[in-house]
Structure formats: C-alpha cells, structure tokens
Amino acid sequence: MHKMKWLYPGMRVKRWLALLVLGVFAIATGLILIWTAPFCLRCEERILAWVEALELHPLMFGGLLIILGGLFLAVAIRNGIRSVVGAIRPSDVPNLVDHVYKTRNLQKGLHIVTIGGGTGLATMLRGLKEYSSNITAIVTVADDGGSSGRIRDDLGILPPGDIRNTLIALADTEPLMENLFQYRFDWGEGLKGHSFGNLFIAAMTDITGDFEESIRAFSKVLAVRGKVLPSTLEAVRLGAVYGDGSTMMGESSLPQKNKQIKRVFLEPANARALPEAIQAILHADVVVVGPGSLYTSIIPNLLIPGFVDALAETTALRIFVCNVMTQPGETDGYTASDHVNGLLSHVGTQSILDCVVVNKATISAAQTKKYAREGAHPVPVDLGGLEKLGFQVHQGDLLDRMDLVRHDSRKLAAEIMLLASAHGKHKNGERAM
C-alpha cells in the first residue's frame, strides 16, 4: 500500500513515470529505424545465425532479452534512487513516501496568517502546522523583559524571544534541536538567564547585518513550516494608560496589581509595518488574531499603521481566539466580550473580525484553586455580550487536559480549519496524513 501511494494525486511522480515510458518508447523506435540500415542488417543476420547455432527459437530468445533488459532497468532505477534518497533523507523520517505525501499536501494547504506573540500563539501554531505549510506568523517585537530585553539593551537589536518561540513551534526537526534552541543558561557570568536560541539569533543578526536574514537562517536550521515575520523592524516601546490616569512604559512592566489597563500605545506611534506582513494578510485565506496576552502580545501589532487597514481589506476569514484564562494585572475580571471590546477599542472599527472562538470546557476544582492563588480565573463566555457585537461565536472543548490550563493545539487547529471549511476556504480539505 505504501508503494502505491507514490501514484496518489499531488505527489508529482506520475508525470515523470509517464515521461520515462515515453523516453523508452522513443529510444526503442529510434533503434528500430537504425536497425534497418545495411550495416545493422548484416549484424542482425550474424546474431540470428548465432541463435540458430545454439538451437534457440528467435522469438523466445528475443522475449528473454526484453525481460532481462527490463529487469536490469528496474533494478538499476530502484537502487539508484534508493542510494540517492538514503544520502539525503532526514534521519528522523522512517518512511519516505509518507513524508513526501504529507509535505505535498501541506504545500497545498490554506494560506494562514496568525497575529500575536507569546506562548498562546506558539501553542496554536503547533496544531496549525499539521494542516498547512503556508503559514505566516506575525509576531510582536515590543518585548523588553528577560533575555530578550537584555539583548535588546546590550546589542541594540530587536527582542528575539517571541520570534524564537514561534519558530520552534513551527519547526519540523528533531527534539534534540528544539531542546538546544530552548535551552536557558542557569550558570555563567553574563550568560545566566539567556536562551541559546536568543543568542543564536543575535549572533546571526551580527553576521548578516540583518534581523530578517537571521530569522531566515534560524528557519533553515529548524526546517520551519511557514514563515515568521516581525510586525515591524523598528525598535518600538510599549506603554500603558491605566484607569486612574497614570502611565507606564515598558512591556514587561505593564501588568500592575490592582491597576486596570485602559489602553496601550507604541513609541514611536508611526513605526513602519513590515511590507511582507501586510501582503501576507491581504493574500491570506484565514487570519487568526490571538490567543495570547491581549494588551502586550496581540494589540501592539495592530497599533502599527497598516495592519488594521489590511485586516479590513482582506477577503480572508478573520478569527479572534479568546484566551482561556484571565491574566493578572492585564485582564482581571474580563469576560470574553471584554477581550473583544478591548481589542476593538484600540483599532476603532469592527470590520477586522468575522467570528470569535471561545472555550466552553470547564477546568477542574484543583486547577481553579491553583490559578486563583496566582490571580488568574477562567474567562466567562458571555454569549449575549458577544452576539451584541455582531460576530459569529463558535464554542468548543478546546482545553488541554494537562496540569497547565491552556488551549489544546490540536483541538484549536481543528476548530479553525472547520470554520475555514464552513466559509468556503478549503484548498486542501483533508488533514495531512
């Protein structure tokens, strides 16, 4: 059955088999024409005389030669291909035909654009990459904390942390490579707290002189399915205005206990959007906003001029994925409609979304108590509030049943693809096998 899969639609193998047959036919025809030349006729007479001397029937001997020649040809082609494939096949691919079939199907997948940052985006991408390799992840570069913040301050380059996590989420590589690029030093003067992946991107930026090129190099190393783009190449800082009128600068400092964020803003406010990111939105089949930190991962991308206009103009299905839990100091007490309203209040229009995806599964009592101690609570799904906003609302069991309360990457990706199919976005209707 695996052998027959080479003949499945989309494998791009049948055309070459047909060309091979045509080539053999052309060679045979040419040989027949040449064989009618006087010199070849004399050779034919000698061969026939030799066959008769051995008391062999000419037709039987000719058929035997054809069978033997075909066998030699098949063995040569089979072992030649096997030799080449054995040298270039990835070590973690047990079955080449399944690998090629999956890759070809992913290449025909929907053009999906995701907008956000942080662990929420990375979680979703791990599921979406099983449906398409035409994914463009647009990531915020406003981070100024931890290893990313230190690299930003010390080396003057864009913070690589969210981009690193997104690249790894889209990677199709061995677990050891993922562990390497996620490794965080807990020792060494100057190294402690740094992620190896962040240092790699910083080093590649210095070597190439270009942050975008360093991302492309990282993508090649990790065999990334799709592309990861920063929303801007300018050094932007995120600030917040709170309900009491006070302000704060710096993404990592914005969540404040007992303070409610009223709005966030970027400096400079006129930062230029990456043109490739805008084009990806305009030509997408599906655009997914979130999940992730509402004020520090999602909205900062949309504050950059050009993004809102592109979302309003695109013909793609535009989906907002609401978080499962509230975030202390950022979305305390928020319902699902509060998340959507918080987003819309920053962009000034409702024409950037078509539907909202929310989780309807409940978490355990133990998880509720655990997260409550940290100030986080399940986001209430207020259907009435969401429906008043005029968006389609889709509910589903999207929870990961592990200790951490977060989206299940496979469930969320399946829900998104189901919505896409329902809205006529089905270039590749089946999941890659």
C-alpha positions, 0 to 999 in steps of 0.5 A: 500500500505504501508503494502505491501511494507514490501514484496518489494525486499531488505527489508529482511522480506520475508525470515523470513515470509517464515521461520515462515510458515515453523516453523508452518508447522513443529510444526503442523506435529510434533503434528500430529505424537504425536497425534497418540500415545495411550495416545493422542488417548484416549484424542482425543476420550474424546474431540470428545465425548465432541463435540458430547455432545454439538451437534457440527459437528467435522469438523466445530468445528475443522475449528473454532479452526484453525481460532481462533488459527490463529487469536490469532497468528496474533494478538499476532505477530502484537502487539508484534512487534508493542510494540517492534518497538514503544520502539525503533523507532526514534521519528522523523520517522512517518512511519516505513516501509518507513524508513526501505525501504529507509535505505535498499536501501541506504545500497545498494547504490554506494560506494562514496568517496568525497575529500575536506573540507569546506562548498562546500563539506558539501553542496554536501554531503547533496544531496549525502546522499539521494542516498547512505549510503556508503559514505566516506568523506575525509576531510582536517585537515590543518585548523588553523583559528577560533575555530578550530585553537584555539583548535588546539593551546590550546589542541594540537589536530587536527582542528575539524571544517571541520570534524564537518561540514561534519558530520552534513551534513551527519547526519540523526537526528533531527534539534534540534541536528544539531542546538546544534552541530552548535551552536557558543558561542557569550558570555563567557570568553574563550568560545566566538567564539567556536562551541559546536560541536568543543568542543564536539569533543575535549572533546571526543578526551580527553576521548578516547585518540583518534581523530578517536574514537571521530569522531566515537562517534560524528557519533553515536550521529548524526546517520551519513550516511557514514563515515568521515575520516581525510586525515591524523592524523598528525598535518600538516601546510599549506603554500603558494608560491605566484607569486612574490616569497614570502611565507606564512604559515598558512591556514587561512592566505593564501588568500592575496589581490592582491597576486596570489597563485602559489602553496601550500605545507604541513609541514611536506611534508611526513605526513602519509595518513590515511590507511582507506582513501586510501582503501576507494578510491581504493574500491570506485565506484565514487570519487568526488574531490571538490567543495570547496576552491581549494588551502586550502580545496581540494589540501592539501589532495592530497599533502599527499603521497598516495592519488594521487597514489590511485586516479590513481589506482582506477577503480572508476569514478573520478569527479572534481566539479568546484566551482561556484564562484571565491574566493578572494585572492585564485582564482581571475580571474580563469576560470574553466580550471584554477581550473583544471590546478591548481589542476593538477599542484600540483599532476603532472599527469592527470590520477586522473580525468575522467570528470569535472562538471561545472555550466552553470546557470547564477546568477542574476544582484543583486547577481553579484553586491553583490559578486563583492563588496566582490571580488568574480565573477562567474567562466567562463566555458571555454569549449575549455580550458577544452576539451584541457585537455582531460576530459569529461565536463558535464554542468548543472543548478546546482545553488541554487536559494537562496540569497547565490550563491552556488551549489544546493545539490540536483541538484549536487547529481543528476548530479553525480549519472547520470554520475555514471549511464552513466559509468556503476556504478549503484548498486542501480539505483533508488533514495531512496524513 
